[in-house]
Amino acid sequence: MKREILINGGQRETRVAILEDDRLVELLVDRADHRRMVGDIYLGRVEAVLPGIQAAFLD
């Protein structure tokens, strides 16, 4: 399975598209005007850990 992550960033928002075998499987949009609170807690599941780039992928 071929996986790609495409990121497009602008002043007001960042868009992330996740493709599997050239098909869109997930689209995430983060807007700068969306308020975030310090101390927010998010629940996720670790899907993969890549020690070579010191990264973890969460779902």
N, CA, C and O atoms as a Tinker XYZ file with bonds, in Angstrom:
   236  protein
     1  N      0.858000   -1.174000    0.000000    73     2
     2  CA     0.000000    0.000000    0.000000    64     1     3
     3  C      0.903000    1.235000    0.000000    63     2     4     5
     4  O      1.826000    1.342000    0.807000    81     3
     5  N      0.627000    2.148000   -0.901000    73     3     6
     6  CA     1.365000    3.407000   -0.981000    64     5     7
     7  C      0.615000    4.463000   -0.173000    63     6     8     9
     8  O     -0.580000    4.677000   -0.378000    81     7
     9  N      1.324000    5.121000    0.747000    73     7    10
    10  CA     0.713000    6.183000    1.560000    64     9    11
    11  C      1.431000    7.496000    1.312000    63    10    12    13
    12  O      2.656000    7.544000    1.198000    81    11
    13  N      0.648000    8.558000    1.230000    73    11    14
    14  CA     1.198000    9.898000    1.062000    64    13    15
    15  C      0.486000   10.845000    2.016000    63    14    16    17
    16  O     -0.706000   10.697000    2.286000    81    15
    17  N      1.236000   11.821000    2.523000    73    15    18
    18  CA     0.656000   12.893000    3.328000    64    17    19
    19  C      0.971000   14.194000    2.600000    63    18    20    21
    20  O      2.138000   14.523000    2.387000    81    19
    21  N     -0.056000   14.922000    2.223000    73    19    22
    22  CA     0.094000   16.199000    1.528000    64    21    23
    23  C     -0.306000   17.314000    2.476000    63    22    24    25
    24  O     -1.360000   17.254000    3.108000    81    23
    25  N      0.542000   18.337000    2.575000    73    23    26
    26  CA     0.282000   19.452000    3.489000    64    25    27
    27  C      0.277000   20.743000    2.689000    63    26    28    29
    28  O      1.196000   21.006000    1.913000    81    27
    29  N     -0.767000   21.550000    2.884000    73    27    30
    30  CA    -0.890000   22.843000    2.242000    64    29    31
    31  C     -1.164000   23.863000    3.335000    63    30    32    33
    32  O     -2.184000   23.786000    4.019000    81    31
    33  N     -0.254000   24.818000    3.500000    73    31    34
    34  CA    -0.420000   25.807000    4.563000    64    33    35
    35  C     -0.535000   27.211000    4.024000    63    34    36    37
    36  O      0.127000   27.581000    3.055000    81    35
    37  N     -1.379000   27.981000    4.661000    73    35    38
    38  CA    -1.552000   29.381000    4.317000    64    37    39
    39  C     -1.592000   30.206000    5.591000    63    38    40    41
    40  O     -1.351000   29.686000    6.680000    81    39
    41  N     -1.896000   31.488000    5.458000    73    39    42
    42  CA    -1.950000   32.359000    6.626000    64    41    43
    43  C     -3.102000   32.011000    7.551000    63    42    44    45
    44  O     -2.969000   32.132000    8.769000    81    43
    45  N     -4.218000   31.585000    7.006000    73    43    46
    46  CA    -5.412000   31.371000    7.829000    64    45    47
    47  C     -5.706000   29.919000    8.147000    63    46    48    49
    48  O     -6.409000   29.633000    9.117000    81    47
    49  N     -5.179000   28.983000    7.345000    73    47    50
    50  CA    -5.454000   27.582000    7.637000    64    49    51
    51  C     -4.385000   26.674000    7.054000    63    50    52    53
    52  O     -3.656000   27.044000    6.133000    81    51
    53  N     -4.313000   25.482000    7.613000    73    51    54
    54  CA    -3.432000   24.427000    7.126000    64    53    55
    55  C     -4.303000   23.221000    6.808000    63    54    56    57
    56  O     -5.155000   22.824000    7.603000    81    55
    57  N     -4.074000   22.643000    5.628000    73    55    58
    58  CA    -4.841000   21.466000    5.215000    64    57    59
    59  C     -3.890000   20.288000    5.060000    63    58    60    61
    60  O     -2.807000   20.419000    4.490000    81    59
    61  N     -4.305000   19.144000    5.569000    73    59    62
    62  CA    -3.517000   17.917000    5.466000    64    61    63
    63  C     -4.401000   16.850000    4.830000    63    62    64    65
    64  O     -5.495000   16.567000    5.318000    81    63
    65  N     -3.925000   16.265000    3.749000    73    63    66
    66  CA    -4.646000   15.184000    3.075000    64    65    67
    67  C     -3.824000   13.911000    3.208000    63    66    68    69
    68  O     -2.610000   13.920000    3.001000    81    67
    69  N     -4.487000   12.824000    3.554000    73    67    70
    70  CA    -3.829000   11.526000    3.651000    64    69    71
    71  C     -4.380000   10.651000    2.533000    63    70    72    73
    72  O     -5.586000   10.421000    2.432000    81    71
    73  N     -3.464000   10.169000    1.697000    73    71    74
    74  CA    -3.833000    9.347000    0.553000    64    73    75
    75  C     -3.296000    7.935000    0.737000    63    74    76    77
    76  O     -2.175000    7.745000    1.208000    81    75
    77  N     -4.093000    6.962000    0.369000    73    75    78
    78  CA    -3.657000    5.569000    0.327000    64    77    79
    79  C     -3.955000    5.052000   -1.072000    63    78    80    81
    80  O     -5.101000    5.066000   -1.520000    81    79
    81  N     -2.909000    4.595000   -1.759000    73    79    82
    82  CA    -3.049000    4.139000   -3.148000    64    81    83
    83  C     -3.764000    5.182000   -4.003000    63    82    84    85
    84  O     -4.668000    4.858000   -4.774000    81    83
    85  N     -3.345000    6.437000   -3.854000    73    83    86
    86  CA    -3.879000    7.577000   -4.618000    64    85    87
    87  C     -5.352000    7.871000   -4.353000    63    86    88    89
    88  O     -5.989000    8.564000   -5.146000    81    87
    89  N     -5.906000    7.360000   -3.255000    73    87    90
    90  CA    -7.292000    7.667000   -2.867000    64    89    91
    91  C     -7.268000    8.446000   -1.562000    63    90    92    93
    92  O     -6.542000    8.089000   -0.634000    81    91
    93  N     -8.063000    9.510000   -1.490000    73    91    94
    94  CA    -8.157000   10.306000   -0.276000    64    93    95
    95  C     -8.863000    9.500000    0.813000    63    94    96    97
    96  O     -9.995000    9.051000    0.627000    81    95
    97  N     -8.186000    9.320000    1.954000    73    95    98
    98  CA    -8.811000    8.590000    3.055000    64    97    99
    99  C     -9.077000    9.498000    4.254000    63    98   100   101
   100  O     -9.879000    9.160000    5.125000    81    99
   101  N     -8.401000   10.655000    4.301000    73    99   102
   102  CA    -8.651000   11.577000    5.406000    64   101   103
   103  C     -8.243000   12.980000    4.992000    63   102   104   105
   104  O     -7.247000   13.165000    4.293000    81   103
   105  N     -9.019000   13.969000    5.428000    73   103   106
   106  CA    -8.725000   15.373000    5.177000    64   105   107
   107  C     -8.878000   16.117000    6.487000    63   106   108   109
   108  O     -9.928000   16.059000    7.127000    81   107
   109  N     -7.827000   16.814000    6.884000    73   107   110
   110  CA    -7.836000   17.574000    8.134000    64   109   111
   111  C     -7.623000   19.043000    7.810000    63   110   112   113
   112  O     -6.777000   19.381000    6.981000    81   111
   113  N     -8.381000   19.919000    8.457000    73   111   114
   114  CA    -8.251000   21.359000    8.261000    64   113   115
   115  C     -8.093000   22.008000    9.626000    63   114   116   117
   116  O     -8.915000   21.809000   10.520000    81   115
   117  N     -7.019000   22.794000    9.777000    73   115   118
   118  CA    -6.760000   23.509000   11.024000    64   117   119
   119  C     -6.786000   24.997000   10.717000    63   118   120   121
   120  O     -5.989000   25.485000    9.916000    81   119
   121  N     -7.694000   25.713000   11.350000    73   119   122
   122  CA    -7.839000   27.145000   11.103000    64   121   123
   123  C     -7.203000   27.949000   12.235000    63   122   124   125
   124  O     -7.352000   27.626000   13.413000    81   123
   125  N     -6.494000   29.000000   11.844000    73   123   126
   126  CA    -5.789000   29.834000   12.820000    64   125   127
   127  C     -6.750000   30.538000   13.769000    63   126   128   129
   128  O     -6.385000   30.817000   14.911000    81   127
   129  N     -7.966000   30.833000   13.325000    73   127   130
   130  CA    -8.905000   31.553000   14.178000    64   129   131
   131  C     -9.650000   30.629000   15.145000    63   130   132   133
   132  O    -10.437000   31.102000   15.965000    81   131
   133  N     -9.412000   29.331000   15.056000    73   131   134
   134  CA   -10.035000   28.366000   15.977000    64   133   135
   135  C     -9.325000   28.469000   17.324000    63   134   136   137
   136  O     -8.108000   28.302000   17.397000    81   135
   137  N    -10.062000   28.737000   18.367000    73   135   138
   138  CA    -9.469000   28.926000   19.693000    64   137   139
   139  C     -9.029000   27.603000   20.296000    63   138   140   141
   140  O     -9.733000   26.596000   20.215000    81   139
   141  N     -7.861000   27.629000   20.894000    73   139   142
   142  CA    -7.340000   26.478000   21.620000    64   141   143
   143  C     -7.057000   26.915000   23.044000    63   142   144   145
   144  O     -6.731000   28.074000   23.302000    81   143
   145  N     -7.183000   26.001000   23.932000    73   143   146
   146  CA    -6.941000   26.311000   25.335000    64   145   147
   147  C     -5.709000   25.555000   25.815000    63   146   148   149
   148  O     -5.538000   24.374000   25.515000    81   147
   149  N     -4.861000   26.243000   26.556000    73   147   150
   150  CA    -3.712000   25.584000   27.170000    64   149   151
   151  C     -4.237000   24.522000   28.118000    63   150   152   153
   152  O     -5.150000   24.783000   28.901000    81   151
   153  N     -3.674000   23.340000   28.053000    73   151   154
   154  CA    -4.106000   22.258000   28.924000    64   153   155
   155  C     -5.184000   21.376000   28.330000    63   154   156   157
   156  O     -5.645000   20.443000   28.987000    81   155
   157  N     -5.606000   21.656000   27.072000    73   155   158
   158  CA    -6.589000   20.779000   26.428000    64   157   159
   159  C     -6.044000   19.356000   26.389000    63   158   160   161
   160  O     -4.842000   19.153000   26.216000    81   159
   161  N     -6.906000   18.395000   26.547000    73   159   162
   162  CA    -6.524000   16.988000   26.517000    64   161   163
   163  C     -7.259000   16.323000   25.359000    63   162   164   165
   164  O     -8.470000   16.482000   25.203000    81   163
   165  N     -6.517000   15.583000   24.558000    73   163   166
   166  CA    -7.089000   14.895000   23.411000    64   165   167
   167  C     -6.853000   13.399000   23.562000    63   166   168   169
   168  O     -5.800000   12.978000   24.040000    81   167
   169  N     -7.816000   12.610000   23.161000    73   167   170
   170  CA    -7.714000   11.163000   23.222000    64   169   171
   171  C     -7.379000   10.632000   21.838000    63   170   172   173
   172  O     -8.021000   10.999000   20.854000    81   171
   173  N     -6.373000    9.766000   21.761000    73   171   174
   174  CA    -5.988000    9.189000   20.481000    64   173   175
   175  C     -5.359000    7.829000   20.682000    63   174   176   177
   176  O     -5.090000    7.409000   21.808000    81   175
   177  N     -5.129000    7.150000   19.577000    73   175   178
   178  CA    -4.512000    5.826000   19.615000    64   177   179
   179  C     -3.242000    5.878000   18.771000    63   178   180   181
   180  O     -3.265000    6.364000   17.640000    81   179
   181  N     -2.136000    5.378000   19.317000    73   179   182
   182  CA    -0.879000    5.348000   18.581000    64   181   183
   183  C     -0.985000    4.299000   17.481000    63   182   184   185
   184  O     -1.229000    3.122000   17.749000    81   183
   185  N     -0.800000    4.741000   16.241000    73   183   186
   186  CA    -0.872000    3.841000   15.092000    64   185   187
   187  C      0.507000    3.341000   14.683000    63   186   188   189
   188  O      0.654000    2.195000   14.257000    81   187
   189  N      1.517000    4.196000   14.811000    73   187   190
   190  CA     2.875000    3.807000   14.420000    64   189   191
   191  C      3.877000    4.711000   15.118000    63   190   192   193
   192  O      3.594000    5.877000   15.391000    81   191
   193  N      5.049000    4.161000   15.401000    73   191   194
   194  CA     6.153000    4.926000   15.982000    64   193   195
   195  C      7.353000    4.753000   15.060000    63   194   196   197
   196  O      7.730000    3.632000   14.718000    81   195
   197  N      7.951000    5.877000   14.663000    73   195   198
   198  CA     9.130000    5.848000   13.804000    64   197   199
   199  C     10.301000    6.466000   14.557000    63   198   200   201
   200  O     10.470000    7.685000   14.536000    81   199
   201  N     11.113000    5.644000   15.223000    73   199   202
   202  CA    12.221000    6.175000   16.016000    64   201   203
   203  C     13.232000    6.957000   15.183000    63   202   204   205
   204  O     13.863000    7.883000   15.692000    81   203
   205  N     13.393000    6.599000   13.914000    73   203   206
   206  CA    14.368000    7.270000   13.061000    64   205   207
   207  C     14.107000    8.757000   12.897000    63   206   208   209
   208  O     15.046000    9.537000   12.733000    81   207
   209  N     12.839000    9.161000   12.938000    73   207   210
   210  CA    12.507000   10.587000   12.833000    64   209   211
   211  C     11.871000   11.106000   14.121000    63   210   212   213
   212  O     11.335000   12.214000   14.161000    81   211
   213  N     11.939000   10.296000   15.164000    73   211   214
   214  CA    11.393000   10.655000   16.473000    64   213   215
   215  C      9.950000   11.140000   16.347000    63   214   216   217
   216  O      9.609000   12.243000   16.774000    81   215
   217  N      9.110000   10.287000   15.749000    73   215   218
   218  CA     7.718000   10.668000   15.513000    64   217   219
   219  C      6.783000    9.520000   15.864000    63   218   220   221
   220  O      7.142000    8.345000   15.785000    81   219
   221  N      5.582000    9.896000   16.251000    73   219   222
   222  CA     4.515000    8.926000   16.484000    64   221   223
   223  C      3.295000    9.404000   15.713000    63   222   224   225
   224  O      3.001000   10.598000   15.674000    81   223
   225  N      2.589000    8.466000   15.103000    73   223   226
   226  CA     1.377000    8.784000   14.368000    64   225   227
   227  C      0.184000    8.341000   15.198000    63   226   228   229
   228  O      0.103000    7.190000   15.625000    81   227
   229  N     -0.738000    9.266000   15.420000    73   227   230
   230  CA    -1.899000    9.014000   16.269000    64   229   231
   231  C     -3.167000    9.017000   15.445000    63   230   232   233
   232  O     -3.252000    9.677000   14.409000    81   231
   233  N     -4.152000    8.270000   15.916000    73   231   234
   234  CA    -5.463000    8.261000   15.272000    64   233   235
   235  C     -6.477000    8.663000   16.314000    63   234   236
   236  O     -7.671000    8.733000   16.020000    81   235
